Amino acid sequence: MEHEIRHKHTPGVASNVSFIFLCLMAFLLPIFTLPWLGISIDTAKNFAFVFSVIALVVVSLVFGFRYRKDILIPGGVLFLTWVLTISTLVVSTMLSSVPTVSLTGLGYEAGTTTVLVLFFVLLLISSIILQKKGRLLILYMLIVTSSFIVFLFELINILGGGSLLSETETLIGNSFNLAIFAGFVVVLTLTIVTNPLFGKILRLFSSAVLALALIILALLSFKLTWVTVAVFSFIALFSHKFIVLSSTKTSVIGSLSKTATLVLVIAVFFISFGGTVTNITSKVFNISPVTDIRPTWVQTYTILSNTSIKDTKSSLFGSGPNTFSYQWDRYKPISSNSSPFWRVTPEMGWGFLPTLVVTTGLLGIFVLATFIYVLFSNGLRTLFVQMRNNEDSYFLASAILCSLYGWLWALLYPINVVILMLIAVTNGGLLALLIQRNKIPTFPLGRIFEFRRLFMMFVVVSVLCGVWGLYKVANRFVSIVYYEKTLVSANQAGGVSNAEKYALKALEYSNQASFYRTLSEIQQEQMRVLLSQRGELSSKELQKNFEELELKSRENARRATQLDKENYLNWVVFGNHYFNLVYFSIPEAHTEGDLNYEIAAKLNPNNPVIPFLRARLALSGKDIPKAVSFLERAVLLKPDYVEARTLLSQLRT
């Protein structure tokens, strides 16, 4: 038969243990947070994502993949592009100017190689685990249930004055990621509500979650989300009519059409009058509008064009994953200094995929685009040509819509790991459906391991690597917790001593340039405090303590520049260290300080703060013409730079 499933025996396909673990990850990641540790929502979710996927791989190898004869994985062009995408990421990381930043970053940010590789690993494992019939529906309902908890929490948070987490964070991340998540839930629940094959209870619960998602979208007022919701509700309105079963009652179809139509009308209303509604809700619920802080499309293109032109390697393989911020510092337009957020260095550009063009190059994005194209072309061909009037068409249409929604937002916004997880599992579900119906080339995983001993060796090595990876992730997590405590203590009155203690603890678990840089800044502050105690200490004791602090500060600043030579902040802190020494007539203070500032200026040429610091250093050495020259440069870069203008006017008079 045309629609006969290729493999009859599916219980062994990534056993129930792996499926349960996948479901737990999909359910818990949206609601996971650790506010009592003081780390941000995004950081907590980054670690949760990395830890969960590595653990899922270990669990699958131990419990699921021993039934390797039952495991079918995508073959042909899909598998080839999957392998090439990961290979391109690895090569791009090796060619990166700071490989450690590309590999893991500070806390496994969404653009790091680790997260991107694990994203594709999760996609492949999901396509294996979800091949068993009925599992995709269970996964969908768990995501819907998790979103129900998220939306209730956020409504309580809004009605309570926004004090449950913070003014800028939600359970999903920032407000824009919450809006994208709510839009995803609208698309997902709409495909469930408009599916006459589901039971009444499932459809009623999905309708309630759909209503909550629309309320959240109305309160957040992210117009672009309403546009995507309108487009996808329009598609959902007609897609089920095309694939509807002949046995479906006309009354049910009419009811389902009304739901999709209602969502479309609501979306169009908010697209047209969202601004007015936002003003009303802001006053009623005391909601402060959230500013979307990210580079514009034009600015992102400017960074991309400069990155590609300057280096052939960067054209093909990019600057390295997770290095967009360095490219921004190097090539940002001077016009960005007129923004209120001119001091902010963004980690991503206009969108997640445009950022990958910069960081992984044209080759990386081309291979990824090929993978996406092949996947959706197979899915759409199967839906519209080979599976019309078939029960599985509803699930296939849902998987296609949800996957397409996720990739669209990856193009339009710098999404976080929660949205990445949803993209991975929905694309994995789409692949699983195509494998089930024998619509794409596949091959048994067991074909790779013809000999049992070779297979067992692979499993043992992979499990050991996975356990080691979990250990490293745990260590990095502990270091980040201590680092956050360092920053909090450093900003408290009299908290410098505790800040130093926390910074040293963070370094015990992970050597990071940011930790060394912060520790150097703390010790520079301790030097200033020590000098204010001249009357309380003997000159000998004062000199001894000062020299010890100076040595520690200098070595920590130097260590930061050695670990990450591309971050201009490391060189600024190193320059600040020498600036603190100029009043002690140390011969190399002016020379070394200006040398470090000069390196920082090369890494961030359009930053007005750096010439201001160089002017301050020159002024301490009585070199007024040089100071004036640097101040003029600072004012040229930022005409409304008050500190530079004030000092310049004083020197000219």
Secondary structure, DSSP 8 states (H G I E B T S, - for coil): -TT--S-S--TTTT-HHHHHHHHHHHHHGGG---GGGT--HHHHHHHHHHHHHHHHHHHIIIIITT-GGG-EEE-HHHHHHHHHHHHHHHHHHHHSSSHHHHHTTTT--TTSHHHHHHHHHHHHHHHHHTTSTTHHHHHHHHHHHHHHHHHHHHHHHHHTTS-SS-SSB-SSSBHHHHHHHHHHHHHHHHHHHT-TTS-HHHHHHHHHHHHHHHHHHHHH--HHHHHHHHHHHHHHHHHHHHH--TTS-HHHHHHHHHHHHHHHHHHHHHHHHHHHHHHHHHHHHT-------S--HHHHHHHHHHHHHH-HHHHHH-S-TT-HHHHHHHH--GGGGGSTTTT---SS-SSHHHHHHHHHHHHHHHHHHHHHHHHHHHHHHIIIIISTT-THHHHHHHHHHHHHHHHHHHHHS---HHHHHHHHHHHHHHHHHHHHTT-S-EEEGGGT--SHHHHHHHHHHHHHHHHHHHHHHHHHHHHHHHHHHHHHHHTSTT-HHHHHHHHHHHHHH---HHHHHHHHHHHHHHHHHHHTTTTTS-HHHHHHHHHHHHHHHHHHHHHHHHH-TT-HHHHHHHHHHHHTTGGGT-THHHHHHHHHHHHHHHHSTT-THHHHHHHHHHHHTT-HHHHHHHHHHHHHH-TT-HHHHHHHHHHH-
